[in-house]
Amino acid sequence: MHRNSMSSKERALRSRLSQMVHGAPLVRATLNERAVTCGKKGCRCAQGEKHAALYAVSSREGKTRQAFIPPGRQSLVRQWVANYHRVRELLEDLSELFWEQVRAKDR
């Protein structure tokens, strides 16, 4: 499809999608916040005040994988996951434009 035959909405979606795919780190995952114990004797978590921990969880080829995200990397990984979800939203928006054409009765 030539650029001239695209609607302005399609051009904008494709442009943003291209920018995201080529320039932004992407991670397909769900972020899972958990309350955990560290195992150190005398720690507050041993008395029930558990530590907050963040994990990235995903599946690949039917197997679940997870990774602990240290506090210093949490905002970075949160952004990577948000980038992935934004790319999916852009793909859905682009698909919807073509669904409108699929359903069009005058073509």
N, C-alpha and C positions, 0 to 999 in steps of 0.2 A: 504494500500500500504506500502510495506516495504521500509525502508530507502535505502537499497542497490539497489532497482529497480528504484530509482529516478535519474534523471539527476542531474548534479552538479548545473545547473541553477535552477531547481525546489527546490533542497535542500536549496540553498542560499535564494530563495524567501520565502520559508516556515520558515526558520530560522529567517529572518528579520521580517517577519510578526508576528511570535510568540513573538519575543522580544518587538515589538511595542505594541501588544495587552496586554501582561502581565506586561509591565513595564512603559508604557507612558500614562499619562492622555490624554483622547480623548474627544473632544466635536464636535458634528455634528452641525455646524452653519455656517452662512455667517456673516462676519463682515461688518457692515454698518457704515460708517463715516457720521456724520450729523453736520450741523451748527445749533446751538440752542440758545435760549435766556433763561436766568436764572430767569427773572422776578423781579430782584432787581432794584428799582428805582435808577437812576443815574449810572447804570452800562453801560459800553461801548456797551454792546449788545443791549441796548435800543435805541442806536443811529445807529444801523445797523452792528456793528462789533461783529458778533455772535461768540459764543464759539464753539470750536471743541468738539464733543462728539462721543464716539464709542459705538456701540450697537452690541450684538450678537443676531442674528435672526435665528429662526428655526421653523419648524412646526412639530406637533405630533398629530396623529389621526385627521388630517384635521384642526387643530387649530394652528394659528401662535402665537409664543411666542417670547418675546424679553427681553433682560436684558441690562441695562446700565453698561458699564465697566469703573470703575474709572481709572484715569490715572495711578495710582500705580500698577494696575493689568493688564494693557493692553498688555504688552509684554508676560506675563504668559498666558493669554487667547489666544493671537495670536499663541503661540506655541502649545497649546492644539488643536486649530482648524487645524493648519498645520499638527499635528500628525494624526488627523483623516483623512485628505486628503491623507496623505502618505500611510496609511493603505488601503484606497480605491485603490490607484494606485498599490500597491503590489498585492491586490486581482485581479485587472484587468490583471496585468502581469501574474499571476498564471493561471487565466482563459484562457488567450491567448495561453499558452503552451498546454492546453487541447483542445482548439479549433483546434490547429494544428493536434492533434490526431483524433479529430472528422472528420476532412476533409481528413485525410490520406486515400488514396484509396488502399493501399497495406495491410491493416489490416483486 
